[in-house]
């Protein structure tokens, strides 16, 4: 059985992402696979490339042939160099940097001023309470 390591397209129209899979060469592009060994998201910046290195080495060792696109991805991750015997093979995949938390400039005044609560007149509140308390007593009589 001729085994290929290739990309399986997933996602929506104009928003693709791929799974790196091991499949029989006679199956459809998005058909049944033997094993999924990684993912590739080309639309994100920087592109996400994750490969299970042990499984890729195993399948390359037993004779699976990578497609041109997968071979390029394996070279980026360093797995192709390891397979070929290069002891200095390293991953050259760029990793997304963590976002820096926003810090407001303390020198400038805030744009929005906090609303001050309007003080309730102390005299009005007790009169209303007394009027409410007196009203039920009048109804009872």
C-alpha positions in Angstrom: 0.0 0.0 0.0 1.4 3.4 -1.0 1.1 5.8 1.9 1.3 9.6 1.6 1.6 12.3 4.2 -0.6 15.1 2.9 -2.9 18.0 3.7 -6.6 17.5 4.4 -8.5 20.7 3.8 -11.0 21.8 6.4 -12.8 25.1 7.1 -15.0 27.4 5.1 -14.7 29.1 1.7 -11.8 31.5 1.8 -11.0 30.5 5.4 -9.0 27.2 5.0 -7.1 25.3 7.6 -5.5 22.0 7.1 -4.8 18.8 9.0 -1.5 17.0 8.2 -2.6 13.4 7.7 -1.3 10.0 6.7 -3.5 8.4 4.1 -3.5 5.8 1.4 -2.5 7.5 -1.9 -5.6 6.2 -3.6 -8.1 7.8 -1.3 -9.8 11.2 -1.9 -8.1 14.4 -0.6 -10.6 14.8 2.2 -11.4 11.0 2.5 -10.5 8.4 5.1 -7.2 8.7 6.8 -4.9 6.4 8.7 -3.7 9.0 11.2 -3.7 12.7 11.8 -0.2 13.9 12.7 -0.6 17.7 12.8 -2.4 20.9 11.9 -1.6 23.9 9.6 -3.5 27.3 9.8 -2.1 29.4 6.9 -4.5 32.4 7.4 -3.3 33.3 10.9 -0.4 35.6 11.4 2.1 34.0 11.9 0.9 30.7 10.4 0.2 28.0 12.9 2.2 24.8 12.2 2.0 21.9 14.7 3.4 18.5 13.9 3.6 15.4 16.2 7.3 14.9 15.6 7.4 11.3 16.8 4.6 10.2 14.6 6.0 12.0 11.6 9.4 10.3 12.1 7.7 6.9 12.4 5.8 7.3 9.1 8.7 8.7 7.2 10.8 5.8 8.6 8.4 3.2 7.3 8.3 4.7 3.8 5.4 7.3 3.7 6.0 9.9 1.0 5.2 13.5 1.9 3.7 15.8 -0.7 5.6 18.9 -1.7 3.5 21.1 0.6 4.0 18.8 3.6 7.7 18.4 2.9 8.0 22.2 3.0 6.2 22.2 6.4 8.4 19.4 7.7 11.5 21.3 6.8 10.2 24.4 8.7 9.5 22.3 11.8 12.9 20.5 11.5 11.4 17.1 11.2 12.7 16.6 7.7 16.2 17.3 8.7 16.0 14.9 11.7 14.7 12.2 9.3 17.6 12.9 6.9 20.1 12.5 9.8 20.9 16.2 10.5 21.6 16.4 14.2 21.4 20.2 14.1 17.9 20.4 12.7 15.8 23.0 14.5 12.3 24.4 14.0 12.2 27.8 12.2 8.5 28.3 12.8 7.7 31.8 14.1 5.7 31.8 17.3 3.1 34.5 18.0 4.1 36.9 20.7 1.9 37.4 23.7 -0.2 40.6 23.7 1.0 43.4 25.9 -1.7 44.5 28.3 -3.0 48.1 27.7 -1.8 50.7 30.2 -3.5 54.0 30.3 -1.4 57.1 30.3 -1.6 58.6 33.8 -0.3 62.0 32.7 -3.5 62.8 30.7 -6.8 63.5 32.2 -9.5 60.9 31.8 -11.9 61.6 29.0 -15.0 60.5 30.9 -15.7 62.2 34.3 -17.3 60.0 36.9 -20.9 61.1 37.7 -21.4 62.5 41.1 -24.4 61.1 42.9 -27.0 63.8 43.6 -27.5 64.2 47.3 -31.2 63.5 48.3 -32.6 66.3 50.3 -32.8 65.0 53.9 -35.9 67.0 54.6 -37.9 65.6 51.7 -37.3 61.9 52.4 -38.7 61.9 56.0 -41.8 63.8 55.0 -42.6 61.2 52.3 -42.0 58.4 54.8 -44.3 60.0 57.3 -47.0 60.6 54.7 -46.8 56.9 53.6 -46.9 55.7 57.1 -49.9 57.9 57.9 -51.9 56.8 54.9 -52.4 53.2 55.8 -53.6 54.1 59.3 -56.3 56.3 57.8 -57.6 53.5 55.6 -57.9 51.2 58.6 -60.2 53.6 60.5 
